[in-house]
Amino acid sequence: MQAVNAVARDPAGLLARRAASPYKPCPTCQSFPEHSSMDFAQARLNMVEGQLRPNGVVDPRVIGAMLSLPRENCLPPDLRARAYLDTEVPVAAGRWLMAPMVLARLVQAAEPRASDRALVVAAGAGFGAALMSRLVGHVVALEAPERLDALRAGLEALGATVDVVGGPVAEGWPAEAPYDVILIEGGVEHVPEAVLAQLAEGGRLVTVETTGQPGVLGRAVRWVQVAGVATRLELFDAGTPLLPEFRRPRRFIF
């Protein structure tokens, strides 16, 4: 009996791609239509192996937290299939679920420790705050007052327990400062001095600095507070959208 080469039977690699896909075939037609279910646990694993590890995310605590958190739970049903794509997902006007690779690299760069206190600014759907809660001792999640209900719902869906506070996000939350880690969960044109001043000695702030211009990448950055002086380090390119509260004030020339 002559052996048949599996590659010859599947010259386009369709079977291999289907086997690795987080989507499961429709039980009726065995095809992959829009009404197919999705294996989110497999999608999380694919995200880690295909996006995080190849881009330098090696901290086992960060990887473990990303694997354990169901990102899809903080999205509406019609957007859940996008939860693990290598891109931002809009969750409200001026808020996005950050791309997994960008968020994981930022959090890794912040070097979170179990004893740290962290502030997550513009916490949106709650994923960044939930992620940080797996890595540090205490998390404060800051959002605009009108967004707090959505933030609390997202945190509950992720099973995360953090302090939720409301106020102008560009001012940080000085009431509980200083913080060992500050994550601004979105792009900024600049980091306000008032927020940098809330870092503890040796504290780290991470975010993406961007102009918000279409097609222009921003730069992920880490600020470190040493002896009362914040020093800036550029990390990597990122296409994270600009948070509207962090636009530079425009100057008018007459």
Secondary structure as a PSIPRED ss2 file (coil, helix, strand):
# PSIPRED VFORMAT (PSIPRED V4.0)

   1 M C   1.000  0.000  0.000
   2 Q C   1.000  0.000  0.000
   3 A C   1.000  0.000  0.000
   4 V C   1.000  0.000  0.000
   5 N C   1.000  0.000  0.000
   6 A H   0.000  1.000  0.000
   7 V H   0.000  1.000  0.000
   8 A H   0.000  1.000  0.000
   9 R H   0.000  1.000  0.000
  10 D C   1.000  0.000  0.000
  11 P C   1.000  0.000  0.000
  12 A C   1.000  0.000  0.000
  13 G C   1.000  0.000  0.000
  14 L H   0.000  1.000  0.000
  15 L H   0.000  1.000  0.000
  16 A H   0.000  1.000  0.000
  17 R H   0.000  1.000  0.000
  18 R H   0.000  1.000  0.000
  19 A H   0.000  1.000  0.000
  20 A H   0.000  1.000  0.000
  21 S C   1.000  0.000  0.000
  22 P C   1.000  0.000  0.000
  23 Y E   0.000  0.000  1.000
  24 K C   1.000  0.000  0.000
  25 P C   1.000  0.000  0.000
  26 C C   1.000  0.000  0.000
  27 P C   1.000  0.000  0.000
  28 T C   1.000  0.000  0.000
  29 C C   1.000  0.000  0.000
  30 Q C   1.000  0.000  0.000
  31 S C   1.000  0.000  0.000
  32 F C   1.000  0.000  0.000
  33 P C   1.000  0.000  0.000
  34 E C   1.000  0.000  0.000
  35 H C   1.000  0.000  0.000
  36 S C   1.000  0.000  0.000
  37 S C   1.000  0.000  0.000
  38 M E   0.000  0.000  1.000
  39 D C   1.000  0.000  0.000
  40 F H   0.000  1.000  0.000
  41 A H   0.000  1.000  0.000
  42 Q H   0.000  1.000  0.000
  43 A H   0.000  1.000  0.000
  44 R H   0.000  1.000  0.000
  45 L H   0.000  1.000  0.000
  46 N H   0.000  1.000  0.000
  47 M H   0.000  1.000  0.000
  48 V H   0.000  1.000  0.000
  49 E H   0.000  1.000  0.000
  50 G H   0.000  1.000  0.000
  51 Q H   0.000  1.000  0.000
  52 L H   0.000  1.000  0.000
  53 R H   0.000  1.000  0.000
  54 P H   0.000  1.000  0.000
  55 N H   0.000  1.000  0.000
  56 G C   1.000  0.000  0.000
  57 V C   1.000  0.000  0.000
  58 V C   1.000  0.000  0.000
  59 D C   1.000  0.000  0.000
  60 P H   0.000  1.000  0.000
  61 R H   0.000  1.000  0.000
  62 V H   0.000  1.000  0.000
  63 I H   0.000  1.000  0.000
  64 G H   0.000  1.000  0.000
  65 A H   0.000  1.000  0.000
  66 M H   0.000  1.000  0.000
  67 L H   0.000  1.000  0.000
  68 S H   0.000  1.000  0.000
  69 L C   1.000  0.000  0.000
  70 P C   1.000  0.000  0.000
  71 R H   0.000  1.000  0.000
  72 E H   0.000  1.000  0.000
  73 N H   0.000  1.000  0.000
  74 C H   0.000  1.000  0.000
  75 L C   1.000  0.000  0.000
  76 P C   1.000  0.000  0.000
  77 P H   0.000  1.000  0.000
  78 D H   0.000  1.000  0.000
  79 L H   0.000  1.000  0.000
  80 R H   0.000  1.000  0.000
  81 A H   0.000  1.000  0.000
  82 R H   0.000  1.000  0.000
  83 A C   1.000  0.000  0.000
  84 Y C   1.000  0.000  0.000
  85 L C   1.000  0.000  0.000
  86 D C   1.000  0.000  0.000
  87 T C   1.000  0.000  0.000
  88 E C   1.000  0.000  0.000
  89 V E   0.000  0.000  1.000
  90 P E   0.000  0.000  1.000
  91 V E   0.000  0.000  1.000
  92 A E   0.000  0.000  1.000
  93 A C   1.000  0.000  0.000
  94 G C   1.000  0.000  0.000
  95 R E   0.000  0.000  1.000
  96 W E   0.000  0.000  1.000
  97 L E   0.000  0.000  1.000
  98 M C   1.000  0.000  0.000
  99 A C   1.000  0.000  0.000
 100 P H   0.000  1.000  0.000
 101 M H   0.000  1.000  0.000
 102 V H   0.000  1.000  0.000
 103 L H   0.000  1.000  0.000
 104 A H   0.000  1.000  0.000
 105 R H   0.000  1.000  0.000
 106 L H   0.000  1.000  0.000
 107 V H   0.000  1.000  0.000
 108 Q H   0.000  1.000  0.000
 109 A H   0.000  1.000  0.000
 110 A C   1.000  0.000  0.000
 111 E C   1.000  0.000  0.000
 112 P C   1.000  0.000  0.000
 113 R C   1.000  0.000  0.000
 114 A C   1.000  0.000  0.000
 115 S C   1.000  0.000  0.000
 116 D C   1.000  0.000  0.000
 117 R E   0.000  0.000  1.000
 118 A E   0.000  0.000  1.000
 119 L E   0.000  0.000  1.000
 120 V E   0.000  0.000  1.000
 121 V E   0.000  0.000  1.000
 122 A C   1.000  0.000  0.000
 123 A C   1.000  0.000  0.000
 124 G C   1.000  0.000  0.000
 125 A C   1.000  0.000  0.000
 126 G C   1.000  0.000  0.000
 127 F H   0.000  1.000  0.000
 128 G H   0.000  1.000  0.000
 129 A H   0.000  1.000  0.000
 130 A H   0.000  1.000  0.000
 131 L H   0.000  1.000  0.000
 132 M H   0.000  1.000  0.000
 133 S H   0.000  1.000  0.000
 134 R C   1.000  0.000  0.000
 135 L C   1.000  0.000  0.000
 136 V C   1.000  0.000  0.000
 137 G C   1.000  0.000  0.000
 138 H E   0.000  0.000  1.000
 139 V E   0.000  0.000  1.000
 140 V E   0.000  0.000  1.000
 141 A E   0.000  0.000  1.000
 142 L E   0.000  0.000  1.000
 143 E E   0.000  0.000  1.000
 144 A C   1.000  0.000  0.000
 145 P H   0.000  1.000  0.000
 146 E H   0.000  1.000  0.000
 147 R H   0.000  1.000  0.000
 148 L H   0.000  1.000  0.000
 149 D H   0.000  1.000  0.000
 150 A H   0.000  1.000  0.000
 151 L H   0.000  1.000  0.000
 152 R H   0.000  1.000  0.000
 153 A H   0.000  1.000  0.000
 154 G H   0.000  1.000  0.000
 155 L H   0.000  1.000  0.000
 156 E H   0.000  1.000  0.000
 157 A H   0.000  1.000  0.000
 158 L H   0.000  1.000  0.000
 159 G C   1.000  0.000  0.000
 160 A C   1.000  0.000  0.000
 161 T C   1.000  0.000  0.000
 162 V C   1.000  0.000  0.000
 163 D E   0.000  0.000  1.000
 164 V E   0.000  0.000  1.000
 165 V E   0.000  0.000  1.000
 166 G E   0.000  0.000  1.000
 167 G C   1.000  0.000  0.000
 168 P C   1.000  0.000  0.000
 169 V H   0.000  1.000  0.000
 170 A H   0.000  1.000  0.000
 171 E H   0.000  1.000  0.000
 172 G C   1.000  0.000  0.000
 173 W C   1.000  0.000  0.000
 174 P H   0.000  1.000  0.000
 175 A H   0.000  1.000  0.000
 176 E H   0.000  1.000  0.000
 177 A C   1.000  0.000  0.000
 178 P C   1.000  0.000  0.000
 179 Y E   0.000  0.000  1.000
 180 D E   0.000  0.000  1.000
 181 V E   0.000  0.000  1.000
 182 I E   0.000  0.000  1.000
 183 L E   0.000  0.000  1.000
 184 I E   0.000  0.000  1.000
 185 E E   0.000  0.000  1.000
 186 G E   0.000  0.000  1.000
 187 G E   0.000  0.000  1.000
 188 V E   0.000  0.000  1.000
 189 E C   1.000  0.000  0.000
 190 H C   1.000  0.000  0.000
 191 V C   1.000  0.000  0.000
 192 P C   1.000  0.000  0.000
 193 E H   0.000  1.000  0.000
 194 A H   0.000  1.000  0.000
 195 V H   0.000  1.000  0.000
 196 L H   0.000  1.000  0.000
 197 A C   1.000  0.000  0.000
 198 Q C   1.000  0.000  0.000
 199 L E   0.000  0.000  1.000
 200 A E   0.000  0.000  1.000
 201 E E   0.000  0.000  1.000
 202 G E   0.000  0.000  1.000
 203 G E   0.000  0.000  1.000
 204 R E   0.000  0.000  1.000
 205 L E   0.000  0.000  1.000
 206 V E   0.000  0.000  1.000
 207 T E   0.000  0.000  1.000
 208 V E   0.000  0.000  1.000
 209 E E   0.000  0.000  1.000
 210 T C   1.000  0.000  0.000
 211 T C   1.000  0.000  0.000
 212 G C   1.000  0.000  0.000
 213 Q C   1.000  0.000  0.000
 214 P C   1.000  0.000  0.000
 215 G C   1.000  0.000  0.000
 216 V C   1.000  0.000  0.000
 217 L C   1.000  0.000  0.000
 218 G E   0.000  0.000  1.000
 219 R E   0.000  0.000  1.000
 220 A E   0.000  0.000  1.000
 221 V E   0.000  0.000  1.000
 222 R E   0.000  0.000  1.000
 223 W E   0.000  0.000  1.000
 224 V E   0.000  0.000  1.000
 225 Q E   0.000  0.000  1.000
 226 V E   0.000  0.000  1.000
 227 A C   1.000  0.000  0.000
 228 G C   1.000  0.000  0.000
 229 V E   0.000  0.000  1.000
 230 A E   0.000  0.000  1.000
 231 T E   0.000  0.000  1.000
 232 R E   0.000  0.000  1.000
 233 L E   0.000  0.000  1.000
 234 E E   0.000  0.000  1.000
 235 L E   0.000  0.000  1.000
 236 F E   0.000  0.000  1.000
 237 D E   0.000  0.000  1.000
 238 A E   0.000  0.000  1.000
 239 G C   1.000  0.000  0.000
 240 T C   1.000  0.000  0.000
 241 P C   1.000  0.000  0.000
 242 L E   0.000  0.000  1.000
 243 L C   1.000  0.000  0.000
 244 P H   0.000  1.000  0.000
 245 E H   0.000  1.000  0.000
 246 F H   0.000  1.000  0.000
 247 R C   1.000  0.000  0.000
 248 R C   1.000  0.000  0.000
 249 P C   1.000  0.000  0.000
 250 R C   1.000  0.000  0.000
 251 R C   1.000  0.000  0.000
 252 F C   1.000  0.000  0.000
 253 I C   1.000  0.000  0.000
 254 F C   1.000  0.000  0.000
